[in-house]
Amino acid sequence: MMERVREKVFEIIAEQAVLNVSDIDIDGPLADLGIDSLGLVEAMFAIEEAFDVQVPFNANEATQGFDLTSVGTMIAGVQRLVAQK
């Protein structure tokens, strides 16, 4: 299941960044992918819908427990949410 989470998050990020999944570095910062704040919000909604979870996200402030500094930390946060369901 966690591999499926990883793959789906990669797909969602790639769609928002208008990139191929293979162009995304798991250790790379989300900011380097060219996703603007609207794209990030849309990615969060897509993640919530795909995994039936509630992402603790506020675009205007840092959110404890959900790190958006890199693709990998974002995936880890989604995996934690899915595991808690």
C-alpha positions in Angstrom: 0.0 0.0 0.0 2.8 2.5 0.9 4.3 2.0 -2.6 1.0 2.8 -4.1 0.9 6.0 -2.0 4.3 7.0 -3.2 3.4 6.4 -6.9 0.1 8.3 -6.6 1.7 11.3 -4.9 4.4 11.4 -7.6 1.6 11.4 -10.3 -0.3 14.2 -8.5 2.8 16.3 -8.2 3.8 15.7 -11.8 0.4 16.7 -13.0 0.5 20.0 -11.0 4.1 20.7 -12.1 3.3 19.7 -15.7 6.3 17.3 -15.6 6.9 13.6 -16.2 7.0 11.5 -13.1 10.6 10.6 -14.1 11.6 14.3 -13.9 10.8 14.5 -10.2 13.5 13.9 -7.6 12.2 12.5 -4.3 14.7 14.6 -2.4 14.1 17.7 -4.4 12.3 20.7 -2.9 8.7 21.2 -4.0 9.6 24.8 -4.7 12.0 23.8 -7.4 9.2 22.1 -9.4 7.5 25.3 -10.3 4.3 24.5 -8.5 2.6 27.8 -7.4 0.4 28.1 -4.3 -2.7 27.3 -6.2 -1.1 24.2 -7.7 -0.1 23.1 -4.2 -3.6 23.6 -2.9 -4.9 21.6 -5.9 -2.4 18.9 -5.1 -3.6 18.7 -1.5 -7.2 18.3 -2.6 -6.2 15.6 -5.1 -4.3 13.8 -2.4 -7.3 14.0 0.0 -9.6 12.6 -2.7 -7.2 9.9 -3.8 -6.6 8.5 -0.3 -9.8 9.6 1.6 -7.7 11.5 4.1 -7.7 15.0 5.6 -4.4 16.8 5.0 -3.5 19.3 7.7 -2.6 22.1 5.3 -2.9 25.8 5.3 -1.2 27.6 2.5 -0.8 30.8 4.6 1.1 29.2 7.5 3.4 26.4 8.4 1.6 23.2 9.3 2.9 21.1 12.1 3.2 17.4 11.3 3.0 17.8 7.5 6.3 18.8 6.0 6.1 20.2 2.5 9.8 21.0 2.0 10.5 18.1 -0.3 8.7 15.5 -2.4 9.9 12.8 0.0 8.7 14.6 3.1 5.3 15.2 1.5 5.1 11.5 0.6 6.0 10.5 4.2 3.2 12.7 5.5 0.6 11.2 3.2 1.8 7.7 4.2 1.4 8.6 7.9 -2.2 9.8 7.2 -3.1 6.7 5.2 -1.6 4.5 8.0 -3.7 6.3 10.6 -7.0 5.6 8.8 
